[in-house]
Amino acid sequence: MAGTFELYTDKSGEYRFRLKAGNGEVIAISEGYSSKSAALNGIDSVRRNAADAEVVEAD
């Protein structure tokens, strides 16, 4: 089952999204965005870039 993006407004009124795995576990939470359209652009960016993202180990 594919993951799901949930778009919501946080307590301070900013738009955020979280990405949930098929089992319902939250696997990513976005930064806060000042507008809904900016948050939707963030979702689109994750969709476009995540599949080809490189994995690196941080020190």
Secondary structure as GFF3:
##gff-version 3
##sequence-region A 1 59
A	DSSP	beta_strand	4	9	.	.	.	ID=ss1
A	DSSP	beta_strand	15	20	.	.	.	ID=ss2
A	DSSP	beta_strand	26	29	.	.	.	ID=ss3
A	DSSP	alpha_helix	36	49	.	.	.	ID=ss4
A	DSSP	three_ten_helix	50	52	.	.	.	ID=ss5
###
